[in-house]
Amino acid sequence: MSRITEDERYMRRCLQLARCGLMEARPNPMVGAVITHRGRIIGEGYHIRCGEGHAEVNAFASVRPADEQLLAEATIYVSLEPCAHHGKTPPCAELIIKKGVRRVVVGCTDPFARVQGRGIEMIRRAGIEVTVGVLESECAELNKRFMTYHSEHRPYIILKWAQTSNGYIDDNFRPTAISNAFTSMLSHRLRAENDAILVGRTTAERDRPALNVRHWTGRDPMRITLGHDTDLHSLMDDLHGKSIQSLIVEGGAKTHRSFISEGLFDEIRVEISPATVTGGTHAPTLPDGIRLCEQRQYDGNIIATYRRTEHKNGNTTET
């Protein structure tokens, strides 16, 4: 097996492990780590809960005493750059150096201001070989909320609405059920995975949505009602200051159009029911500069997920 193929294989295992921290690691990123010796995994772990041991700590702790002597010839794979600062836990870069592994493979660098390449630099200065960028896009995608929060200085924003097959979000301006039981459960799972949820004042007063996770398990997102005169960019600054890394915007149509107009979105999720109505509030028009990345059908309803493409230095890249 070539080194590239081997590195990707173990980095995929890191990603599998990292996803186990989805609900409890926040606001820290999800990170997985795998320690190998001559094609055998001798330790692995992930960041389970914010304030507790990071992935590297848990991976080293899982190594059997009989295998400790193998660390000098081992490789540790980490989906995100090891931290180099003292926070709630000591720096993982220092632990890696102390353990004396031969090689470190990093999925992607950490955009957090107190890291940003410092962990990689510290390990290299200690004379350890470091490879960076294995499955880089997949590793960054796993922590898209964390990445956006630290690089764009605002939450990762998901615009979400449900509409009839003929393009309305209500029935002649009256609330109507468009989601089915299964897609409603998926919506509640999405809420549990994100920090905050927002609706416009009209939607809040007319529909009185609960905006909780009663059909799933986990924490309710922070509820935000958008005032008629609220400046969206100022609101994003405020949410960033409150460490809100992700935001679901559920409506109504005017609120969605405002976010689209200001370019404040990273992802759009549209649920389409086969039902039709004779009139009502038109669903928002999908903006330019997005691409369909996933479309699935659940009990007759279709959920389409779009990702924004962003212009940076004249180039178009997917966020």
Secondary structure, DSSP 8 states (H G I E B T S, - for coil): --HHHHHHHHHHHHHHHHGGGTTTSTTS---EEEEEETTEEEEEEE--STTS--HHHHHHHTS-GGGGGGGGG-EEEEEE----S-SSS--HHHHHHHHT-SEEEEEE---STTTTTHHHHHHHHTT-EEEE-TTHHHHHHHTHHHHHHHHHSS-EEEEEEEE-TTSBSSBTTB----S-HHHHHHHHHHHHTSSEEEEEHHHHHHH----S-TTS-S---EEEEE-TT--HHHHHHHHHHTT--EEEEEE-HHHHHHHHHTT--SEEEEEE-S---S---B-----SSEEEEEEEEETTEEEEEEEEEEEETTEEEE-
